[in-house]
Amino acid sequence: MSRVLVTGGAGYIGSATVALLLESGYEVTVLDDCSTGHADSVPEAATFFQGSLLDGNVVKMALQGCESVIHFAAKSLVGESVLKPDLYRTNNVIGSQILFDEMDGAGVSRIVFSSSAATYGDARVQPILETQKAEPTNPYGETKLAVDNLLTDLAAQESFAAISLRYFNVAGAITRDGKWLAERHSPETHLIPNLLKATPSNPLKIFGTDWDTKDGTCVRDYVHVKDLALAHMQALAALVPGVHEIINLGSGGGYSVREVIDTASAVVGYTIPTEETQRRDGDPATLIASITKAKELLGWEPTLNLESMISDTFESIQ
Ligand code: UFG
């Protein structure tokens, strides 16, 4: 089967996708600067280049022999993006532009891009359709939207075949070769790994209890990393030259922060210690995906629920 370049393939979602691609018979090249990813997450069967998208020469080398690209490599934390917007613009937008230029030069025109629900901002209508106007509330979402727009232009002008997958909240872990491929961010900012690490002396901070939601805490749509990784393979098969599709990936339902905490307490068998604090800058109140388009265009549906995401994450950190 053909070779795929996976940028960011040493990261959390990227490494899970690399594992499933290899199992499906693809050849895989990984390009990752390991600024947040981990070299030991890249399977030996993959060809691995440790380098940055900002270095056109390494991108050119990594593209050799590839027919398609799955582009994960990016800075991806909402809170950090508010503090360091230039870091996000350079890595996410300029890095992607260099990748697309090198793809053009190498005659590689098939790409699946890791976009985000953060592009939508504070959407008034939930669940969110892909046709909804994108109005990001933070620099991270702005950079993902900028890259989506670059792909729309490339599909129109250069006949690129492109799909942007807009992930909602990804959680869970998979195990391969006796090893967990799980979130290993430092510092960890995501809700599920953080609540599993909470202790009475270091409780989980609940960021805001005065949001306009069912219980005052933010509502998010959680999707298991394994389901998400599978969607990338279905997207590779659905690419059409000259077309850029934007497709949401979530569960189609939402959980408030308090509901996630209660579910986690039931899964682990103790009460997660919590502390109510102020809102976090850049957070929208509610993000719930419409996943009708993913079902129709990719034939994709999530199979794993919030309990599985929590229990897999819990197992991975034991
Ligand atoms: N939260 C807390 N306490 C924490 C961590 C998070 O209360 O310690 C809250 C957040 O305020 C938010 C919710 O839990 O309301 C989820 O927060 P995460 O940090 O887990 O995830 P985000 O929703 O901020 O962002 C994630 C990805 C983004 C993606 C977005 C899309 O990090 O890349 O989901 O929905 F864009």
Boltz pocket constraint, residues with backbone or C-beta under 6 A from the ligand:
constraints:
  - pocket:
      binder: B
      contacts: [[A, 76], [A, 77], [A, 78], [A, 116], [A, 117], [A, 118], [A, 119], [A, 167], [A, 168], [A, 169], [A, 170], [A, 189], [A, 190], [A, 191], [A, 192], [A, 194], [A, 204], [A, 205], [A, 206], [A, 207], [A, 208], [A, 218], [A, 219], [A, 220], [A, 221], [A, 257], [A, 280], [A, 283], [A, 284], [A, 285], [A, 287]]
      max_distance: 6.0
